């Protein structure tokens, strides 16, 4: 079995905000146990900024400006890897640092190269330790949190299991700190709006993610055909229990039945933010959902946002229900000008699609 295990800042830092070597030791011991059982593991880790702050005397308030955060991550990344190198080495394992950027998942050649590199590292017996390349990431083009990165890595390497380790045992029906009747949700068949609202109300964390981002990552995994488990990082043998399907290990999100999304459509659906919205009539909705058609101006009734060509847009009904997402072939101004028009009325020298079907994803209801 191939496992991607993600651990966040809140799970590998102590109360003062420093990297907790004991927490990393627990994770690495779990990795060694899973490896000993004959499985392969990739680790996605946060913590570079946290590791960098003490090195330059910034133990107090965390900086907020992006350039300083990027610089601190560059300082902290090597220090974070030093901890992993030492601990995995003591367990007889070799770590391999891999820094990924969003464009590695967009361009097919880069995507395939990233996959081949990770597969070769696994063949050589190394444990890939993956983080976002924060030091040079464009603030407009980034993963946003490592939960999402981990889900995309799970798709990239065609993993069997994604384990999202957090500082709570999983997703609860309510915040257990505020509601004594809150109970652990042990299995999710389909991530819906009610579950997403429950995740948004759950306890906060010190990292950039939180339970909402973990549920969003689990949804990405489900659409990739990958089983996901949201579990407590402090639980003994958590990775082995997740691999073996032990009851109560955490919140299990089952893979979605049906066709696995391609990497590109997965990226469109979940990994890039929308720059606007195109509102369509019910006839257009049926054409997109039932006949896998492209979106044409004839079905457009309204446009919002200042998107340009190749920007991501939501596709919604007049009541506000968003049912699809895609990459626009034209700017918002062009779509506004030609909305409701038949294809025969459009300029002959321009593509007629507002969103081509190859760039469109119908979202879960």
C-alpha positions, -999 to +999 in steps of 0.1 A: +000+000+000+012+035-008+004+061+019+007+099+020+009+111+056+005+149+063+013+166+096+006+202+102+023+230+122-001+226+151+009+190+155+047+194+154+051+225+175+051+230+212+032+256+233+059+282+227+057+277+189+090+258+185+093+226+165+086+197+189+112+170+182+091+145+203+062+150+179+084+144+149+099+113+166+063+099+170+056+105+134+088+090+122+084+060+144+050+054+128+065+058+094+091+032+103+064+008+116+044+012+084+076+006+063+083-024+084+049-038+075+058-037+038+042-004+028+056+028+013+051+062+028+055+098+017+054+126+044+040+160+037+051+184+065+045+219+075+066+238+100+093+256+080+083+291+091+080+279+127+115+264+126+129+296+111+115+322+135+138+314+165+169+314+143+165+351+136+152+361+170+115+363+161+101+341+188+073+366+195+045+375+172+045+358+138+052+382+109+023+389+086+038+403+055+043+377+027+080+385+019+091+381+055+072+349+058+088+336+026+123+346+039+117+329+072+105+297+055+138+296+036+157+299+069+135+273+086+132+247+059+168+234+063+164+234+100+131+214+098+148+189+075+177+186+099+152+173+125+137+148+100+171+137+088+184+130+123+153+111+135+147+091+104+184+083+103+183+070+138+155+046+126+176+034+097+157+054+071+169+080+046+149+112+041+147+131+009+136+167+008+111+175-020+097+211-025+067+214-048+050+244-064+015+246-078+027+248-114+042+213-109+005+201-109-006+222-139+019+216-166+018+179-177+056+176-183+063+190-148+036+168-133+050+136-149+085+146-139+074+151-102+057+117-102+087+100-117+111+116-092+089+106-062+085+071-076+122+067-080+129+079-044+105+053-032+122+026-053+155+036-037+141+031-003+140+068+007+112+086+026+102+117+006+096+146+030+075+171+010+067+208+016+055+237-005+083+257-020+072+287+001+104+307-004+097+315-040+060+308-042+039+336-060+013+347-034-013+346-062-004+310-072+001+288-042-016+258-025-028+278+004-022+250+030-004+217+031-036+197+035-045+206-001-009+199-012-010+164+005-043+156-014-027+166-047+004+145-039-019+115-032-034+119-066+000+125-082+015+092-069-017+073-072-017+066-034-041+041-017-045+062+015-041+098+026-037+103+064-042+139+076-028+141+111-041+169+133-044+178+170-079+164+174-090+127+169-110+136+138-141+155+127-168+159+154-205+167+151-197+199+170-168+216+188-162+191+217-147+219+238-181+237+237-206+208+233-203+178+256-227+158+233-203+162+204-193+128+189-166+117+165-178+112+129-162+079+121-171+076+084-181+100+056-195+086+024-200+120+007-187+154+018-217+178+018-225+214+028-236+203+063-203+186+070-184+215+056-202+238+080-195+214+109-158+215+100-158+253+099-171+254+134-145+230+148-116+240+170-090+262+155-053+253+151-020+271+151-013+263+114-028+277+083-052+249+078-078+238+103-105+211+102-122+228+072-091+225+051-086+189+061-122+181+050-116+199+018-084+179+012-103+147+020-128+157-006-100+161-032-088+126-022-122+111-026-125+125-061-091+110-068-102+075-057-081+077-026-094+068+009-087+095+034-084+094+072-084+125+095-068+114+127-050+126+158-013+129+155-008+119+191-026+086+188-002+056+192+003+036+160-020+060+141-006+053+107-007+015+111-043+017+124-053+038+094-037+014+070-054-016+087-088+001+089-090+000+127-124+012+139-123+046+156-089+056+143-104+089+131-128+102+105-126+080+073-137+097+041-145+070+015-134+073-021-160+086-044-177+060-067-174+067-104-147+081-127-115+094-112-108+130-121-078+138-142-051+158-125-060+189-146-097+187-138-089+181-101-068+212-102-096+233-118-122+219-093-103+223-060-069+239-063-074+273-079-096+301-067-124+315-088-121+350-103-158+354-110-191+337-117-212+329-147-249+325-141-267+302-166-303+290-172-315+255-165-312+245-201-275+252-200-272+233-167-287+202-183-264+205-213-234+207-190-244+180-165-262+155-186-246+158-220-210+169-211-214+200-233-194+231-234-209+263-221-221+286-249-232+323-246-268+313-254-272+298-219-256+327-200-280+350-181-255+370-159-218+376-152-200+388-121-164+395-113-136+409-134-122+376-148-100+373-178-094+346-204-080+314-187-092+325-152-113+300-132-150+308-128-179+293-109-209+283-129-242+288-111-280+289-114-299+321-109-307+310-073-270+310-065-264+273-066-229+266-079-228+233-098-197+236-119-163+253-123-141+259-153-116+280-171-131+309-191-121+312-227-130+349-228-130+379-204-160+389-183-166+419-206-168+396-237-192+372-220-214+401-208-215+415-244-225+382-260-246+366-232-278+351-245-267+352-281-267+322-305-235+309-318-243+321-353-244+357-340-209+355-325-177+368-341-165+341-366-129+345-358-132+337-320-140+304-302-177+303-294-173+286-260-175+305-227-160+274-210-149+245-231-160+211-218-123+200-215-119+228-190-151+222-170-158+201-140-193+194-127-191+196-089-206+173-063-241+182-053 
